[in-house]
């Protein structure tokens, strides 16, 4: 079973439908206890970083996510869920994140249209099972106004150019993250989700 964390931050059902279309055994939950029974966890989300962290804490989901990762279960963060994996964010003030990956979340600089919305290419910096079968430079669908800056260069899986290069995917052990929306990225996104599901079954 793959558990999708449903903490009121949007796009959870679109992720669930995408997983169901590929035949995955998946469910939505806001119950921290259910994360213990999962083979893998997906943390999606759209919206503001600070409010999202408040909602996770309210349901004790922040601690449950950290505990789940400590047991070796794969975790995939998508869009805002990707940003929440990091230590801190500077979105409308300073906010502490889950701290599963060292680094911070920053606003795009002047000179680019905000939000970054639409299709853009993803260029690999190293190989990963998450992108197996997906050609380097493939276009994925993005919708975000902030980007991550990992403290450790080795965590970066892929980058994307939008007014400058930013890290659009990371991996640190069993923690994976993508800034784009695989559930909205047609065939390439389907392969990414299939790869994550496969990883959960073998872990």
N, C-alpha and C positions, 0 to 999 in steps of 0.2 A: 504494500500500500504506500502510495505517495501522498503525503499530507500537504495541502496548500493552506498557508496561514491566512485566515480570514479575519483581519483586524479593522475592517471598515475603511480601508484605504484604496478602494476601487480596483478594477480590472481582475478581480479574483475569479469571477465566473468565466471570463474569456479564456483564462489560463486553464480552468477546469475543462471547458469544452474542447480546447485544443488537445489536452491529454486524453480525453475520452475518444476523440477522433482517431488517435493512434493506438487505441485499445489498452491504454494504461489503467490500472486499478488506482483511482485517485479520489480524494474527497476534500471538501472544505472543512476547516475547523477553527474555532476560536478557543478551544479547550487545550490548555497547556499539557494536560496529561496525555492527550492523544498523540503528541509528538513522540512519546516514548515507544509507542507501538508501530511507528512508521518505519519503512525501509529507507525513505528519503524525504526531504522537506523542501518545499518551494516557498520563498518569501517574495510575493509580488508587491505591487503598490504604485499608486500615483498620488501626487499631492505634496504637502509640506513635510519636511524632515522632522521638525520639532513636534508637530502634532502626531505624526506617525509613531514616534518614540513614546509619547505619552500613552497612546492607545496600547502599544505593546506592553508597557509597564503595568497598565491598569489590569490587564489580564494575566500578568506574570509570564507573558509570552517571551519577553526578552531573556529572562533566566532560562526558560525552557529551551530556547534556541541555542543558547550557549552550551547547555547541558547536552543537547542532542549532538552538537558538533563534537563535543569532547568524547562521545562514544564511538566516533568514527563514521557516523551517518552522513551521506552527502547532503549538502545544502546548496540550493541555487537561488540567488537573489536576482530579481528582475526589476529594472528601472529604479523606482524609489527603493525597492527592496535591496537592490544592488548597493545603493548609496548607504543604506542603513547598516550594512556590514562593516563599515569603516569606523574609525575611532571618534571622529567628530565632523560636524558640518558648520559652515559659516552662512547658512541660508537664513536670512532675516535674524541675525544674532548668532550666538554660539550654542550648539547643542551637542551633547554626548551621544554617540552611536553605540552599536553593539560591541565594537572593538574586536571583532573577529579577524579583521585585517587592519594593520596599522596604516593610517593615512587620513586625509580629510576631503571634504566636499566643498567645492568652490563655484562661484558664479562665472559664466563666460564673460570675457572682456567686451569692451565697446567695439563696434564695427561689425558685429554679426547679429542676425535676426534672432530674437528670443521669443518663444522657445525654438530650439533646434527640432524641427519636425519634418519627417519624411524619410526617404530612403537614402542611405549613405553606405559607403563601403567599409568593410572591416578587414584590416591588414594584420596578419599574425606576427607576433614577436617570438613565439615558440609554439611547439606542437602541444596539443591536448586532446584527450579523448572526447572532450565536449564538442570539438569541431571536426571530428573524424567524418570524412565523406563530404565536407563542405569546402569548396575551392577558396583559396586565398583571394581576398579582394571582393568576395561576395557582398551584395547589398542586403542590408537589414533595415527594418523600420524603427526609427527613433522618435521620441517625443519627450523632451526634457529641457530644463533651463539651467541645470547645474551639472558639474562633472566631477569625477573623483581624481585624487592625486595620491596614489599609493606611496607610502614611505619606503617600501622595499621594491626595487626595480624588478626583482625576480618574480613578483606577484603578477606582473602584467602579461596577459595572454595575447591581447590584441589592441590596436589603436585605430582611431578614426580621425579624419581631418575635418574640422569645422572652425575656421578662423584660427587654425593652429591644431596641432596634434593633441588628442586627449586619449586616455586609456578607456577603452570601451568594453573590455572584458578582463577578468582576473581569475586566478586560482591560487589558493593557499591551502595545500593539503586537500582535505575533503570539502573545502568551501569554494564555491564557484559563483561568479557574478557576471551579468551582462547588462549594459546600459540600454541596449535595444530591447524591443519586444519580440521574442521568438514566436509568440502566439499570434502576431500580426504580420509575420515575415514570410508568409507563403511556404514554399517547399524547403527553403534553407532553414527557416525557423522550426519546421517540423522535424528535420534531421537533428537539430540541436536538442530538442525535447526528447526525441527518441534516444539519443546518446546518453542524456541524463538518466532516463528511465532504465536503460541497460546498465548503467553504472550502479544504480540503486539495487538492482537485482543481484549483482555479483558481489556487492560489498558485504 
